[in-house]
Amino acid sequence: MNDKYILALETSCDETSVAIVKNGYQEIASVVMSQISEHELYGGVVPEIASRIHEQNITWALEKVLRSANLKIKDIDAIAVTEGPGLVGALLVGIMVAKTLSWLHNIPLVPVHHIAGHIYASNLEKPMKFPLMALVVSGGHTELILMQEDYSFEKIGGTLDDAVGEAYDKVARLLELGYPGGPYIDKLAKEGVDNYDLPLPLDDNSLDFSFSGLKSAVINLLHNEKQRKKEINKADLAASFQNRVVKILTKKTMRAMEKYQINNLALVGGVAANSTLRETLEKQCQAKGFHFIVPKLIHCTDNATMIGAAGFFAHQLNHRFDDQLKAKSVNELTKE
Amino acid sequence: MRGRFVKILFLDTSSFFINIAIANGSVITHHQEKNDNKLSERIFLILKQVFQNADITPQMLDKIYVANGPGSFTGIRVGLSIAKTLAWDLKIPIQPLSTFVFYASSYSEDIIISLYDRDEKGYIGFYNKNLTKKEEEYTNIGDFLSKYQDVKHFDIEKAGEVEIDFFRLIKKFAKKEEAVHGIKANYLKPLSFKKIVGDNNE
């Protein structure tokens, strides 16, 4: 088989990222320009600012990637771009740039669903085995996706309200930690003990999640302690919150594996960078003899390499952008 | 470039009208149409059509002028993303121009060009007869115009009624070009924020 090079662009949220991926699993070059410092001030991503920064950085990111790969656009077999979901204005920049390059060089343009990208970050780590269960956890998603084979996705569970990363951000804001909240809470939780009485959210027989109740419980707890003029132990609260989150994610994931009789698990998305979640799921998988993949930290958060990894398969399956296709903000991975 | 005509692309997707023009020597192929919220879906269809009408390929271009604002934030970004990618990939010079300059080129006298945004406010470009900027700002348009009652005024919503003088633009900005990666939009309007309220019960 000839080597296939995919040029990938990802601008769905607050990272301007461009990468070149070989044969779907080998990262040849990658640039991720984070905008965290620009959004930190607001405690979350400001869509208009994100779009502006993408627009300013994208050609530079392209040049840097091609240079470090020592490749030219004509060496590229296909261009993969995140089509959504994400911030529409931000997605649009990547899509317009990708369409222009595809037009100029007559290279196939492959739309990639952001979540497919997160899942295929696994392939960069070690080959994915099917059937596979993917737990997708990020600032915008909390989903259980069942894959019978490459590029077939079936959503079997999801969040009814906040995504898990969103809950982390909100709780971090309540505790006056930084943004994004995940890494701060994860770090602080290691210094505390789980001794606050928080509920295990949506502890039912379904495969769905809910995190807004847990967040409200934290708000109420902070409020009540303040009324009683009691000092909050932030580390203990971080530990209590994180333990509930990890516990429910683990519990429902394992239930899904059992229900569908799956032995392969991939933990992906920005929250997959959470050390406690990684360790807990890995231990559980080891105990049950399951095959477990979690991408490297840099491939958990948004990046174009994962879009190139997924784009390789989407290209093989002949997924193509037509001229008129636009950015999708809310589209279902499974509804192709 | 000796022995053939210079080919220049003009791209303006920033306001109420899309202007795409190709100058091929002394021949201009200009397409103008009303902008709508389907811009990102249609822009490549229009672009390809204009190149076809002009009977050239993008690879034959020598230079690009792009409108970098003011105007619709999304419209500006669509135009800039395409133009910057073209210029970078083709390794040709690119020069951003104010949205106003496109229309100011039609006038050989001082001209105030307005672009309404919302309520009474909008963007104002005041240009002299040499296409040099006197003022550009985001302001109350009525108030601004009342200060300069003796200066001619043109509203971009009536774009169809004037003819953009592309040759004049080529002549005026012939020696101007900017480094492609550094090109930014000129949004003119300050970003305003509502307090981010994530939770009703916070």
Interface residues (C-beta under 8 A of the other chain):
Chain A: Y42 G43 G44 V46 E48 I49 S51 R52 E55 Q56 I58 T59 W60 L62 E63 I73 G89 L92 V93 I95 M96 V97 K99 T100 L101 W103 L104 H105 D169 K170 R173 L174 K215 S216 I219 D323 Q324 L325 K326 A327
Chain B: S40 E41 R42 I43 F44 L45 L47 K48 P58 Q59 F73 T74 R77 V78 L80 S81 I82 K84 T85 L86 W88 D89 L90 V180 H181 K184 A185 Y187 L191 F193 I196 G198 D199 N201 E202
